[in-house]
Amino acid sequence: MSRTLDKLLTLEANACQEQLRQLQTNLVGFEQQYGLPSAEFYLQFQSGQTDDRMIYVEWASLYQMKQNLEKRLFLLTGREDQ
Protein backbone atom coordinates (compact mmCIF):
# COMPACT_ATOMS: atom_id res chain seq x y z
CA MET A 1 0.00 0.00 0.00
CA SER A 2 2.78 2.43 0.91
CA ARG A 3 4.60 1.80 -2.36
CA THR A 4 1.42 2.40 -4.33
CA LEU A 5 0.85 5.68 -2.55
CA ASP A 6 4.46 6.72 -3.16
CA LYS A 7 4.05 5.96 -6.88
CA LEU A 8 0.86 7.98 -7.07
CA LEU A 9 2.47 10.93 -5.32
CA THR A 10 5.47 10.73 -7.65
CA LEU A 11 3.23 10.62 -10.72
CA GLU A 12 1.28 13.64 -9.50
CA ALA A 13 4.50 15.52 -8.69
CA ASN A 14 5.83 14.79 -12.17
CA ALA A 15 2.61 16.05 -13.74
CA CYS A 16 2.85 19.24 -11.65
CA GLN A 17 6.45 19.76 -12.73
CA GLU A 18 5.49 19.43 -16.40
CA GLN A 19 2.64 21.91 -15.97
CA LEU A 20 5.03 24.29 -14.21
CA ARG A 21 7.47 24.08 -17.13
CA GLN A 22 4.69 24.94 -19.58
CA LEU A 23 3.47 27.83 -17.45
CA GLN A 24 7.00 29.15 -17.02
CA THR A 25 7.45 29.15 -20.80
CA ASN A 26 4.26 31.19 -21.18
CA LEU A 27 5.25 33.57 -18.40
CA VAL A 28 8.68 34.17 -19.95
CA GLY A 29 6.89 35.25 -23.12
CA PHE A 30 4.92 37.88 -21.22
CA GLU A 31 8.00 39.00 -19.31
CA GLN A 32 9.95 39.50 -22.53
CA GLN A 33 7.04 41.26 -24.25
CA TYR A 34 6.47 43.71 -21.40
CA GLY A 35 9.99 43.86 -19.90
CA LEU A 36 8.71 43.05 -16.43
CA PRO A 37 9.12 40.02 -14.17
CA SER A 38 5.84 38.18 -13.57
CA ALA A 39 6.06 38.59 -9.78
CA GLU A 40 6.41 42.36 -10.12
CA PHE A 41 3.62 42.55 -12.70
CA TYR A 42 1.36 40.51 -10.43
CA LEU A 43 1.90 42.87 -7.50
CA GLN A 44 1.01 45.81 -9.75
CA PHE A 45 -2.03 43.99 -11.12
CA GLN A 46 -3.27 43.08 -7.62
CA SER A 47 -2.86 46.65 -6.37
CA GLY A 48 -4.77 48.10 -9.34
CA GLN A 49 -1.78 49.73 -11.00
CA THR A 50 -2.64 48.12 -14.34
CA ASP A 51 -5.83 48.16 -16.32
CA ASP A 52 -8.01 45.10 -16.91
CA ARG A 53 -6.97 44.29 -20.45
CA MET A 54 -7.59 40.64 -21.24
CA ILE A 55 -3.87 40.09 -21.84
CA TYR A 56 -3.14 41.28 -18.29
CA VAL A 57 -5.91 39.09 -16.87
CA GLU A 58 -4.41 36.13 -18.73
CA TRP A 59 -0.90 36.91 -17.45
CA ALA A 60 -2.17 37.26 -13.87
CA SER A 61 -4.11 34.00 -14.18
CA LEU A 62 -1.05 32.14 -15.43
CA TYR A 63 1.00 33.53 -12.56
CA GLN A 64 -1.66 32.46 -10.04
CA MET A 65 -1.70 28.99 -11.58
CA LYS A 66 2.08 28.82 -11.23
CA GLN A 67 1.89 29.80 -7.57
CA ASN A 68 -0.81 27.20 -6.90
CA LEU A 69 1.17 24.47 -8.65
CA GLU A 70 4.28 25.36 -6.66
CA LYS A 71 2.29 25.02 -3.43
CA ARG A 72 0.83 21.71 -4.57
CA LEU A 73 4.25 20.42 -5.54
CA PHE A 74 5.61 21.43 -2.14
CA LEU A 75 2.81 19.51 -0.44
CA LEU A 76 3.51 16.45 -2.59
CA THR A 77 7.28 16.45 -2.20
CA GLY A 78 8.12 18.62 0.80
CA ARG A 79 10.70 20.44 -1.34
CA GLU A 80 10.62 24.02 -2.57
CA ASP A 81 13.37 23.73 -5.17
CA GLN A 82 11.82 21.88 -8.07
PyMOL Python script that loads the backbone (N, CA, C, O; Angstrom):
from pymol import cmd

cmd.read_pdbstr("""\
ATOM      1  N   MET A   1       0.821  -1.190   0.000  1.00  0.00           N
ATOM      2  CA  MET A   1       0.000   0.000   0.000  1.00  0.00           C
ATOM      3  C   MET A   1       0.871   1.262   0.000  1.00  0.00           C
ATOM      4  O   MET A   1       0.596   2.208  -0.739  1.00  0.00           O
ATOM      5  N   SER A   2       1.906   1.273   0.820  1.00  0.00           N
ATOM      6  CA  SER A   2       2.785   2.427   0.912  1.00  0.00           C
ATOM      7  C   SER A   2       3.486   2.696  -0.414  1.00  0.00           C
ATOM      8  O   SER A   2       3.628   3.846  -0.830  1.00  0.00           O
ATOM      9  N   ARG A   3       3.924   1.626  -1.071  1.00  0.00           N
ATOM     10  CA  ARG A   3       4.596   1.798  -2.364  1.00  0.00           C
ATOM     11  C   ARG A   3       3.649   2.351  -3.418  1.00  0.00           C
ATOM     12  O   ARG A   3       4.044   3.173  -4.245  1.00  0.00           O
ATOM     13  N   THR A   4       2.421   1.907  -3.388  1.00  0.00           N
ATOM     14  CA  THR A   4       1.424   2.396  -4.332  1.00  0.00           C
ATOM     15  C   THR A   4       1.178   3.886  -4.116  1.00  0.00           C
ATOM     16  O   THR A   4       1.108   4.660  -5.071  1.00  0.00           O
ATOM     17  N   LEU A   5       1.052   4.267  -2.877  1.00  0.00           N
ATOM     18  CA  LEU A   5       0.845   5.677  -2.548  1.00  0.00           C
ATOM     19  C   LEU A   5       2.045   6.516  -2.985  1.00  0.00           C
ATOM     20  O   LEU A   5       1.875   7.602  -3.540  1.00  0.00           O
ATOM     21  N   ASP A   6       3.253   6.018  -2.737  1.00  0.00           N
ATOM     22  CA  ASP A   6       4.462   6.722  -3.162  1.00  0.00           C
ATOM     23  C   ASP A   6       4.492   6.901  -4.675  1.00  0.00           C
ATOM     24  O   ASP A   6       4.876   7.960  -5.171  1.00  0.00           O
ATOM     25  N   LYS A   7       4.089   5.870  -5.405  1.00  0.00           N
ATOM     26  CA  LYS A   7       4.051   5.959  -6.876  1.00  0.00           C
ATOM     27  C   LYS A   7       3.045   7.003  -7.334  1.00  0.00           C
ATOM     28  O   LYS A   7       3.322   7.790  -8.239  1.00  0.00           O
ATOM     29  N   LEU A   8       1.884   7.005  -6.708  1.00  0.00           N
ATOM     30  CA  LEU A   8       0.860   7.984  -7.074  1.00  0.00           C
ATOM     31  C   LEU A   8       1.324   9.408  -6.791  1.00  0.00           C
ATOM     32  O   LEU A   8       1.108  10.310  -7.601  1.00  0.00           O
ATOM     33  N   LEU A   9       1.959   9.606  -5.648  1.00  0.00           N
ATOM     34  CA  LEU A   9       2.473  10.930  -5.317  1.00  0.00           C
ATOM     35  C   LEU A   9       3.562  11.356  -6.299  1.00  0.00           C
ATOM     36  O   LEU A   9       3.619  12.518  -6.702  1.00  0.00           O
ATOM     37  N   THR A  10       4.415  10.426  -6.677  1.00  0.00           N
ATOM     38  CA  THR A  10       5.471  10.726  -7.646  1.00  0.00           C
ATOM     39  C   THR A  10       4.883  11.077  -9.002  1.00  0.00           C
ATOM     40  O   THR A  10       5.330  12.027  -9.644  1.00  0.00           O
ATOM     41  N   LEU A  11       3.882  10.317  -9.445  1.00  0.00           N
ATOM     42  CA  LEU A  11       3.230  10.624 -10.724  1.00  0.00           C
ATOM     43  C   LEU A  11       2.589  12.007 -10.704  1.00  0.00           C
ATOM     44  O   LEU A  11       2.705  12.767 -11.665  1.00  0.00           O
ATOM     45  N   GLU A  12       1.922  12.323  -9.618  1.00  0.00           N
ATOM     46  CA  GLU A  12       1.283  13.638  -9.499  1.00  0.00           C
ATOM     47  C   GLU A  12       2.327  14.747  -9.461  1.00  0.00           C
ATOM     48  O   GLU A  12       2.138  15.798 -10.074  1.00  0.00           O
ATOM     49  N   ALA A  13       3.428  14.522  -8.746  1.00  0.00           N
ATOM     50  CA  ALA A  13       4.502  15.518  -8.688  1.00  0.00           C
ATOM     51  C   ALA A  13       5.105  15.729 -10.071  1.00  0.00           C
ATOM     52  O   ALA A  13       5.395  16.863 -10.452  1.00  0.00           O
ATOM     53  N   ASN A  14       5.294  14.664 -10.814  1.00  0.00           N
ATOM     54  CA  ASN A  14       5.833  14.786 -12.171  1.00  0.00           C
ATOM     55  C   ASN A  14       4.888  15.566 -13.075  1.00  0.00           C
ATOM     56  O   ASN A  14       5.329  16.385 -13.882  1.00  0.00           O
ATOM     57  N   ALA A  15       3.594  15.311 -12.942  1.00  0.00           N
ATOM     58  CA  ALA A  15       2.606  16.052 -13.736  1.00  0.00           C
ATOM     59  C   ALA A  15       2.642  17.537 -13.371  1.00  0.00           C
ATOM     60  O   ALA A  15       2.562  18.395 -14.250  1.00  0.00           O
ATOM     61  N   CYS A  16       2.763  17.836 -12.091  1.00  0.00           N
ATOM     62  CA  CYS A  16       2.853  19.237 -11.654  1.00  0.00           C
ATOM     63  C   CYS A  16       4.102  19.903 -12.220  1.00  0.00           C
ATOM     64  O   CYS A  16       4.050  21.048 -12.668  1.00  0.00           O
ATOM     65  N   GLN A  17       5.210  19.196 -12.201  1.00  0.00           N
ATOM     66  CA  GLN A  17       6.455  19.758 -12.727  1.00  0.00           C
ATOM     67  C   GLN A  17       6.326  20.061 -14.222  1.00  0.00           C
ATOM     68  O   GLN A  17       6.816  21.089 -14.689  1.00  0.00           O
ATOM     69  N   GLU A  18       5.678  19.185 -14.962  1.00  0.00           N
ATOM     70  CA  GLU A  18       5.491  19.427 -16.398  1.00  0.00           C
ATOM     71  C   GLU A  18       4.594  20.641 -16.623  1.00  0.00           C
ATOM     72  O   GLU A  18       4.880  21.471 -17.485  1.00  0.00           O
ATOM     73  N   GLN A  19       3.526  20.748 -15.863  1.00  0.00           N
ATOM     74  CA  GLN A  19       2.640  21.906 -15.975  1.00  0.00           C
ATOM     75  C   GLN A  19       3.377  23.193 -15.622  1.00  0.00           C
ATOM     76  O   GLN A  19       3.179  24.226 -16.261  1.00  0.00           O
ATOM     77  N   LEU A  20       4.230  23.124 -14.599  1.00  0.00           N
ATOM     78  CA  LEU A  20       5.028  24.291 -14.213  1.00  0.00           C
ATOM     79  C   LEU A  20       5.962  24.713 -15.338  1.00  0.00           C
ATOM     80  O   LEU A  20       6.115  25.906 -15.601  1.00  0.00           O
ATOM     81  N   ARG A  21       6.582  23.753 -15.998  1.00  0.00           N
ATOM     82  CA  ARG A  21       7.469  24.084 -17.128  1.00  0.00           C
ATOM     83  C   ARG A  21       6.700  24.798 -18.239  1.00  0.00           C
ATOM     84  O   ARG A  21       7.184  25.775 -18.811  1.00  0.00           O
ATOM     85  N   GLN A  22       5.504  24.305 -18.537  1.00  0.00           N
ATOM     86  CA  GLN A  22       4.693  24.938 -19.577  1.00  0.00           C
ATOM     87  C   GLN A  22       4.269  26.350 -19.175  1.00  0.00           C
ATOM     88  O   GLN A  22       4.321  27.278 -19.983  1.00  0.00           O
ATOM     89  N   LEU A  23       3.852  26.499 -17.929  1.00  0.00           N
ATOM     90  CA  LEU A  23       3.466  27.827 -17.448  1.00  0.00           C
ATOM     91  C   LEU A  23       4.645  28.787 -17.471  1.00  0.00           C
ATOM     92  O   LEU A  23       4.507  29.944 -17.867  1.00  0.00           O
ATOM     93  N   GLN A  24       5.803  28.301 -17.046  1.00  0.00           N
ATOM     94  CA  GLN A  24       6.995  29.149 -17.024  1.00  0.00           C
ATOM     95  C   GLN A  24       7.342  29.633 -18.428  1.00  0.00           C
ATOM     96  O   GLN A  24       7.724  30.789 -18.611  1.00  0.00           O
ATOM     97  N   THR A  25       7.210  28.757 -19.413  1.00  0.00           N
ATOM     98  CA  THR A  25       7.453  29.152 -20.803  1.00  0.00           C
ATOM     99  C   THR A  25       6.513  30.282 -21.211  1.00  0.00           C
ATOM    100  O   THR A  25       6.935  31.259 -21.830  1.00  0.00           O
ATOM    101  N   ASN A  26       5.242  30.141 -20.859  1.00  0.00           N
ATOM    102  CA  ASN A  26       4.263  31.190 -21.183  1.00  0.00           C
ATOM    103  C   ASN A  26       4.568  32.487 -20.442  1.00  0.00           C
ATOM    104  O   ASN A  26       4.466  33.573 -21.012  1.00  0.00           O
ATOM    105  N   LEU A  27       4.940  32.372 -19.181  1.00  0.00           N
ATOM    106  CA  LEU A  27       5.246  33.572 -18.399  1.00  0.00           C
ATOM    107  C   LEU A  27       6.473  34.296 -18.937  1.00  0.00           C
ATOM    108  O   LEU A  27       6.504  35.526 -18.956  1.00  0.00           O
ATOM    109  N   VAL A  28       7.476  33.555 -19.371  1.00  0.00           N
ATOM    110  CA  VAL A  28       8.677  34.175 -19.950  1.00  0.00           C
ATOM    111  C   VAL A  28       8.297  34.997 -21.186  1.00  0.00           C
ATOM    112  O   VAL A  28       8.853  36.070 -21.418  1.00  0.00           O
ATOM    113  N   GLY A  29       7.363  34.495 -21.963  1.00  0.00           N
ATOM    114  CA  GLY A  29       6.891  35.255 -23.125  1.00  0.00           C
ATOM    115  C   GLY A  29       6.310  36.601 -22.733  1.00  0.00           C
ATOM    116  O   GLY A  29       6.611  37.614 -23.363  1.00  0.00           O
ATOM    117  N   PHE A  30       5.484  36.620 -21.702  1.00  0.00           N
ATOM    118  CA  PHE A  30       4.918  37.881 -21.217  1.00  0.00           C
ATOM    119  C   PHE A  30       6.016  38.787 -20.666  1.00  0.00           C
ATOM    120  O   PHE A  30       6.031  39.988 -20.936  1.00  0.00           O
ATOM    121  N   GLU A  31       6.924  38.214 -19.902  1.00  0.00           N
ATOM    122  CA  GLU A  31       7.999  39.004 -19.311  1.00  0.00           C
ATOM    123  C   GLU A  31       8.866  39.655 -20.381  1.00  0.00           C
ATOM    124  O   GLU A  31       9.271  40.808 -20.231  1.00  0.00           O
ATOM    125  N   GLN A  32       9.149  38.939 -21.443  1.00  0.00           N
ATOM    126  CA  GLN A  32       9.946  39.502 -22.535  1.00  0.00           C
ATOM    127  C   GLN A  32       9.157  40.561 -23.290  1.00  0.00           C
ATOM    128  O   GLN A  32       9.707  41.596 -23.667  1.00  0.00           O
ATOM    129  N   GLN A  33       7.880  40.310 -23.511  1.00  0.00           N
ATOM    130  CA  GLN A  33       7.040  41.255 -24.249  1.00  0.00           C
ATOM    131  C   GLN A  33       6.890  42.584 -23.504  1.00  0.00           C
ATOM    132  O   GLN A  33       6.909  43.653 -24.115  1.00  0.00           O
ATOM    133  N   TYR A  34       6.741  42.505 -22.175  1.00  0.00           N
ATOM    134  CA  TYR A  34       6.474  43.711 -21.396  1.00  0.00           C
ATOM    135  C   TYR A  34       7.672  44.190 -20.573  1.00  0.00           C
ATOM    136  O   TYR A  34       7.591  45.224 -19.910  1.00  0.00           O
ATOM    137  N   GLY A  35       8.780  43.446 -20.610  1.00  0.00           N
ATOM    138  CA  GLY A  35       9.987  43.862 -19.900  1.00  0.00           C
ATOM    139  C   GLY A  35       9.807  43.950 -18.394  1.00  0.00           C
ATOM    140  O   GLY A  35      10.341  44.848 -17.744  1.00  0.00           O
ATOM    141  N   LEU A  36       9.051  43.011 -17.851  1.00  0.00           N
ATOM    142  CA  LEU A  36       8.713  43.054 -16.432  1.00  0.00           C
ATOM    143  C   LEU A  36       8.620  41.633 -15.894  1.00  0.00           C
ATOM    144  O   LEU A  36       7.960  40.791 -16.503  1.00  0.00           O
ATOM    145  N   PRO A  37       9.264  41.347 -14.768  1.00  0.00           N
ATOM    146  CA  PRO A  37       9.122  40.015 -14.171  1.00  0.00           C
ATOM    147  C   PRO A  37       7.663  39.756 -13.772  1.00  0.00           C
ATOM    148  O   PRO A  37       6.952  40.681 -13.379  1.00  0.00           O
ATOM    149  N   SER A  38       7.233  38.532 -13.872  1.00  0.00           N
ATOM    150  CA  SER A  38       5.842  38.184 -13.566  1.00  0.00           C
ATOM    151  C   SER A  38       5.464  38.527 -12.131  1.00  0.00           C
ATOM    152  O   SER A  38       4.358  39.006 -11.883  1.00  0.00           O
ATOM    153  N   ALA A  39       6.364  38.290 -11.189  1.00  0.00           N
ATOM    154  CA  ALA A  39       6.058  38.592  -9.785  1.00  0.00           C
ATOM    155  C   ALA A  39       5.791  40.084  -9.594  1.00  0.00           C
ATOM    156  O   ALA A  39       4.868  40.470  -8.876  1.00  0.00           O
ATOM    157  N   GLU A  40       6.596  40.908 -10.232  1.00  0.00           N
ATOM    158  CA  GLU A  40       6.413  42.361 -10.120  1.00  0.00           C
ATOM    159  C   GLU A  40       5.116  42.789 -10.808  1.00  0.00           C
ATOM    160  O   GLU A  40       4.351  43.589 -10.269  1.00  0.00           O
ATOM    161  N   PHE A  41       4.879  42.248 -12.006  1.00  0.00           N
ATOM    162  CA  PHE A  41       3.618  42.547 -12.698  1.00  0.00           C
ATOM    163  C   PHE A  41       2.430  42.173 -11.829  1.00  0.00           C
ATOM    164  O   PHE A  41       1.477  42.943 -11.709  1.00  0.00           O
ATOM    165  N   TYR A  42       2.482  40.998 -11.223  1.00  0.00           N
ATOM    166  CA  TYR A  42       1.356  40.513 -10.432  1.00  0.00           C
ATOM    167  C   TYR A  42       1.063  41.433  -9.247  1.00  0.00           C
ATOM    168  O   TYR A  42      -0.098  41.690  -8.931  1.00  0.00           O
ATOM    169  N   LEU A  43       2.099  41.920  -8.601  1.00  0.00           N
ATOM    170  CA  LEU A  43       1.899  42.871  -7.500  1.00  0.00           C
ATOM    171  C   LEU A  43       1.207  44.138  -7.998  1.00  0.00           C
ATOM    172  O   LEU A  43       0.306  44.662  -7.344  1.00  0.00           O
ATOM    173  N   GLN A  44       1.640  44.625  -9.167  1.00  0.00           N
ATOM    174  CA  GLN A  44       1.011  45.811  -9.748  1.00  0.00           C
ATOM    175  C   GLN A  44      -0.441  45.530 -10.125  1.00  0.00           C
ATOM    176  O   GLN A  44      -1.322  46.356  -9.884  1.00  0.00           O
ATOM    177  N   PHE A  45      -0.682  44.375 -10.709  1.00  0.00           N
ATOM    178  CA  PHE A  45      -2.033  43.986 -11.119  1.00  0.00           C
ATOM    179  C   PHE A  45      -2.947  43.901  -9.900  1.00  0.00           C
ATOM    180  O   PHE A  45      -4.066  44.413  -9.924  1.00  0.00           O
ATOM    181  N   GLN A  46      -2.475  43.257  -8.839  1.00  0.00           N
ATOM    182  CA  GLN A  46      -3.274  43.083  -7.625  1.00  0.00           C
ATOM    183  C   GLN A  46      -3.570  44.408  -6.934  1.00  0.00           C
ATOM    184  O   GLN A  46      -4.619  44.567  -6.310  1.00  0.00           O
ATOM    185  N   SER A  47      -2.650  45.354  -7.046  1.00  0.00           N
ATOM    186  CA  SER A  47      -2.857  46.647  -6.375  1.00  0.00           C
ATOM    187  C   SER A  47      -3.570  47.660  -7.271  1.00  0.00           C
ATOM    188  O   SER A  47      -3.724  48.822  -6.896  1.00  0.00           O
ATOM    189  N   GLY A  48      -4.005  47.218  -8.459  1.00  0.00           N
ATOM    190  CA  GLY A  48      -4.772  48.095  -9.339  1.00  0.00           C
ATOM    191  C   GLY A  48      -3.943  49.080 -10.142  1.00  0.00           C
ATOM    192  O   GLY A  48      -4.473  50.066 -10.654  1.00  0.00           O
ATOM    193  N   GLN A  49      -2.650  48.825 -10.256  1.00  0.00           N
ATOM    194  CA  GLN A  49      -1.779  49.732 -11.001  1.00  0.00           C
ATOM    195  C   GLN A  49      -1.779  49.443 -12.504  1.00  0.00           C
ATOM    196  O   GLN A  49      -1.133  50.156 -13.272  1.00  0.00           O
ATOM    197  N   THR A  50      -2.491  48.414 -12.919  1.00  0.00           N
ATOM    198  CA  THR A  50      -2.640  48.122 -14.343  1.00  0.00           C
ATOM    199  C   THR A  50      -4.126  48.186 -14.677  1.00  0.00           C
ATOM    200  O   THR A  50      -4.976  48.200 -13.786  1.00  0.00           O
ATOM    201  N   ASP A  51      -4.419  48.224 -15.956  1.00  0.00           N
ATOM    202  CA  ASP A  51      -5.833  48.160 -16.321  1.00  0.00           C
ATOM    203  C   ASP A  51      -6.249  46.692 -16.452  1.00  0.00           C
ATOM    204  O   ASP A  51      -5.453  45.790 -16.190  1.00  0.00           O
ATOM    205  N   ASP A  52      -7.474  46.465 -16.850  1.00  0.00           N
ATOM    206  CA  ASP A  52      -8.014  45.103 -16.908  1.00  0.00           C
ATOM    207  C   ASP A  52      -8.052  44.539 -18.326  1.00  0.00           C
ATOM    208  O   ASP A  52      -8.977  43.814 -18.691  1.00  0.00           O
ATOM    209  N   ARG A  53      -7.050  44.876 -19.110  1.00  0.00           N
ATOM    210  CA  ARG A  53      -6.973  44.287 -20.448  1.00  0.00           C
ATOM    211  C   ARG A  53      -6.942  42.765 -20.330  1.00  0.00           C
ATOM    212  O   ARG A  53      -6.375  42.219 -19.383  1.00  0.00           O
ATOM    213  N   MET A  54      -7.542  42.103 -21.276  1.00  0.00           N
ATOM    214  CA  MET A  54      -7.590  40.636 -21.240  1.00  0.00           C
ATOM    215  C   MET A  54      -6.195  40.028 -21.179  1.00  0.00           C
ATOM    216  O   MET A  54      -6.001  39.006 -20.521  1.00  0.00           O
ATOM    217  N   ILE A  55      -5.230  40.628 -21.843  1.00  0.00           N
ATOM    218  CA  ILE A  55      -3.872  40.088 -21.841  1.00  0.00           C
ATOM    219  C   ILE A  55      -3.288  40.136 -20.429  1.00  0.00           C
ATOM    220  O   ILE A  55      -2.550  39.233 -20.034  1.00  0.00           O
ATOM    221  N   TYR A  56      -3.614  41.177 -19.670  1.00  0.00           N
ATOM    222  CA  TYR A  56      -3.137  41.278 -18.295  1.00  0.00           C
ATOM    223  C   TYR A  56      -3.853  40.266 -17.393  1.00  0.00           C
ATOM    224  O   TYR A  56      -3.243  39.671 -16.505  1.00  0.00           O
ATOM    225  N   VAL A  57      -5.146  40.082 -17.634  1.00  0.00           N
ATOM    226  CA  VAL A  57      -5.905  39.093 -16.865  1.00  0.00           C
ATOM    227  C   VAL A  57      -5.332  37.700 -17.127  1.00  0.00           C
ATOM    228  O   VAL A  57      -5.193  36.896 -16.206  1.00  0.00           O
ATOM    229  N   GLU A  58      -5.002  37.422 -18.389  1.00  0.00           N
ATOM    230  CA  GLU A  58      -4.409  36.132 -18.731  1.00  0.00           C
ATOM    231  C   GLU A  58      -3.060  35.945 -18.035  1.00  0.00           C
ATOM    232  O   GLU A  58      -2.789  34.889 -17.463  1.00  0.00           O
ATOM    233  N   TRP A  59      -2.223  36.974 -18.089  1.00  0.00           N
ATOM    234  CA  TRP A  59      -0.903  36.910 -17.449  1.00  0.00           C
ATOM    235  C   TRP A  59      -1.055  36.671 -15.943  1.00  0.00           C
ATOM    236  O   TRP A  59      -0.373  35.818 -15.375  1.00  0.00           O
ATOM    237  N   ALA A  60      -1.941  37.420 -15.307  1.00  0.00           N
ATOM    238  CA  ALA A  60      -2.169  37.259 -13.870  1.00  0.00           C
ATOM    239  C   ALA A  60      -2.685  35.856 -13.560  1.00  0.00           C
ATOM    240  O   ALA A  60      -2.274  35.249 -12.571  1.00  0.00           O
ATOM    241  N   SER A  61      -3.568  35.346 -14.387  1.00  0.00           N
ATOM    242  CA  SER A  61      -4.107  34.000 -14.177  1.00  0.00           C
ATOM    243  C   SER A  61      -3.016  32.942 -14.289  1.00  0.00           C
ATOM    244  O   SER A  61      -2.962  32.013 -13.484  1.00  0.00           O
ATOM    245  N   LEU A  62      -2.156  33.083 -15.277  1.00  0.00           N
ATOM    246  CA  LEU A  62      -1.055  32.139 -15.430  1.00  0.00           C
ATOM    247  C   LEU A  62      -0.121  32.191 -14.222  1.00  0.00           C
ATOM    248  O   LEU A  62       0.361  31.159 -13.756  1.00  0.00           O
ATOM    249  N   TYR A  63       0.127  33.387 -13.726  1.00  0.00           N
ATOM    250  CA  TYR A  63       0.995  33.532 -12.557  1.00  0.00           C
ATOM    251  C   TYR A  63       0.351  32.891 -11.324  1.00  0.00           C
ATOM    252  O   TYR A  63       1.032  32.230 -10.539  1.00  0.00           O
ATOM    253  N   GLN A  64      -0.952  33.086 -11.156  1.00  0.00           N
ATOM    254  CA  GLN A  64      -1.658  32.457 -10.039  1.00  0.00           C
ATOM    255  C   GLN A  64      -1.600  30.933 -10.157  1.00  0.00           C
ATOM    256  O   GLN A  64      -1.397  30.234  -9.164  1.00  0.00           O
ATOM    257  N   MET A  65      -1.777  30.432 -11.365  1.00  0.00           N
ATOM    258  CA  MET A  65      -1.701  28.992 -11.582  1.00  0.00           C
ATOM    259  C   MET A  65      -0.320  28.469 -11.212  1.00  0.00           C
ATOM    260  O   MET A  65      -0.195  27.402 -10.611  1.00  0.00           O
ATOM    261  N   LYS A  66       0.712  29.219 -11.571  1.00  0.00           N
ATOM    262  CA  LYS A  66       2.085  28.824 -11.234  1.00  0.00           C
ATOM    263  C   LYS A  66       2.261  28.767  -9.719  1.00  0.00           C
ATOM    264  O   LYS A  66       2.827  27.810  -9.192  1.00  0.00           O
ATOM    265  N   GLN A  67       1.781  29.781  -9.027  1.00  0.00           N
ATOM    266  CA  GLN A  67       1.890  29.801  -7.570  1.00  0.00           C
ATOM    267  C   GLN A  67       1.160  28.607  -6.945  1.00  0.00           C
ATOM    268  O   GLN A  67       1.678  27.968  -6.029  1.00  0.00           O
ATOM    269  N   ASN A  68      -0.034  28.312  -7.439  1.00  0.00           N
ATOM    270  CA  ASN A  68      -0.810  27.200  -6.904  1.00  0.00           C
ATOM    271  C   ASN A  68      -0.119  25.861  -7.158  1.00  0.00           C
ATOM    272  O   ASN A  68      -0.103  24.989  -6.289  1.00  0.00           O
ATOM    273  N   LEU A  69       0.449  25.705  -8.348  1.00  0.00           N
ATOM    274  CA  LEU A  69       1.168  24.465  -8.649  1.00  0.00           C
ATOM    275  C   LEU A  69       2.410  24.320  -7.782  1.00  0.00           C
ATOM    276  O   LEU A  69       2.737  23.217  -7.344  1.00  0.00           O
ATOM    277  N   GLU A  70       3.097  25.416  -7.532  1.00  0.00           N
ATOM    278  CA  GLU A  70       4.278  25.359  -6.663  1.00  0.00           C
ATOM    279  C   GLU A  70       3.887  24.921  -5.248  1.00  0.00           C
ATOM    280  O   GLU A  70       4.599  24.134  -4.623  1.00  0.00           O
ATOM    281  N   LYS A  71       2.774  25.423  -4.750  1.00  0.00           N
ATOM    282  CA  LYS A  71       2.289  25.018  -3.428  1.00  0.00           C
ATOM    283  C   LYS A  71       1.918  23.538  -3.422  1.00  0.00           C
ATOM    284  O   LYS A  71       2.251  22.804  -2.492  1.00  0.00           O
ATOM    285  N   ARG A  72       1.229  23.118  -4.467  1.00  0.00           N
ATOM    286  CA  ARG A  72       0.828  21.710  -4.574  1.00  0.00           C
ATOM    287  C   ARG A  72       2.053  20.809  -4.623  1.00  0.00           C
ATOM    288  O   ARG A  72       2.104  19.777  -3.954  1.00  0.00           O
ATOM    289  N   LEU A  73       3.027  21.204  -5.410  1.00  0.00           N
ATOM    290  CA  LEU A  73       4.250  20.416  -5.538  1.00  0.00           C
ATOM    291  C   LEU A  73       4.986  20.343  -4.202  1.00  0.00           C
ATOM    292  O   LEU A  73       5.548  19.304  -3.856  1.00  0.00           O
ATOM    293  N   PHE A  74       4.982  21.434  -3.463  1.00  0.00           N
ATOM    294  CA  PHE A  74       5.606  21.425  -2.142  1.00  0.00           C
ATOM    295  C   PHE A  74       4.891  20.439  -1.214  1.00  0.00           C
ATOM    296  O   PHE A  74       5.534  19.698  -0.471  1.00  0.00           O
ATOM    297  N   LEU A  75       3.563  20.439  -1.265  1.00  0.00           N
ATOM    298  CA  LEU A  75       2.808  19.507  -0.435  1.00  0.00           C
ATOM    299  C   LEU A  75       3.073  18.054  -0.822  1.00  0.00           C
ATOM    300  O   LEU A  75       3.100  17.172   0.036  1.00  0.00           O
ATOM    301  N   LEU A  76       3.269  17.812  -2.116  1.00  0.00           N
ATOM    302  CA  LEU A  76       3.511  16.453  -2.592  1.00  0.00           C
ATOM    303  C   LEU A  76       4.916  15.961  -2.269  1.00  0.00           C
ATOM    304  O   LEU A  76       5.120  14.781  -1.983  1.00  0.00           O
ATOM    305  N   THR A  77       5.891  16.883  -2.319  1.00  0.00           N
ATOM    306  CA  THR A  77       7.284  16.455  -2.202  1.00  0.00           C
ATOM    307  C   THR A  77       7.975  16.957  -0.939  1.00  0.00           C
ATOM    308  O   THR A  77       8.962  16.368  -0.497  1.00  0.00           O
ATOM    309  N   GLY A  78       7.467  18.034  -0.360  1.00  0.00           N
ATOM    310  CA  GLY A  78       8.117  18.620   0.797  1.00  0.00           C
ATOM    311  C   GLY A  78       9.335  19.448   0.431  1.00  0.00           C
ATOM    312  O   GLY A  78      10.081  19.887   1.305  1.00  0.00           O
ATOM    313  N   ARG A  79       9.537  19.665  -0.884  1.00  0.00           N
ATOM    314  CA  ARG A  79      10.697  20.439  -1.339  1.00  0.00           C
ATOM    315  C   ARG A  79      10.226  21.678  -2.082  1.00  0.00           C
ATOM    316  O   ARG A  79       9.248  21.643  -2.828  1.00  0.00           O
ATOM    317  N   GLU A  80      10.942  22.771  -1.862  1.00  0.00           N
ATOM    318  CA  GLU A  80      10.618  24.016  -2.572  1.00  0.00           C
ATOM    319  C   GLU A  80      11.358  24.144  -3.883  1.00  0.00           C
ATOM    320  O   GLU A  80      10.854  24.770  -4.816  1.00  0.00           O
ATOM    321  N   ASP A  81      12.528  23.572  -3.976  1.00  0.00           N
ATOM    322  CA  ASP A  81      13.366  23.729  -5.172  1.00  0.00           C
ATOM    323  C   ASP A  81      13.093  22.605  -6.158  1.00  0.00           C
ATOM    324  O   ASP A  81      13.678  21.524  -6.088  1.00  0.00           O
ATOM    325  N   GLN A  82      12.192  22.895  -7.072  1.00  0.00           N
ATOM    326  CA  GLN A  82      11.819  21.876  -8.068  1.00  0.00           C
ATOM    327  C   GLN A  82      12.460  22.170  -9.395  1.00  0.00           C
ATOM    328  O   GLN A  82      12.264  21.423 -10.354  1.00  0.00           O
TER     329      GLN A  82
END
""", "prot")
cmd.dss("prot")
cmd.show_as("cartoon", "prot")
cmd.util.cbc("prot")
cmd.orient("prot")
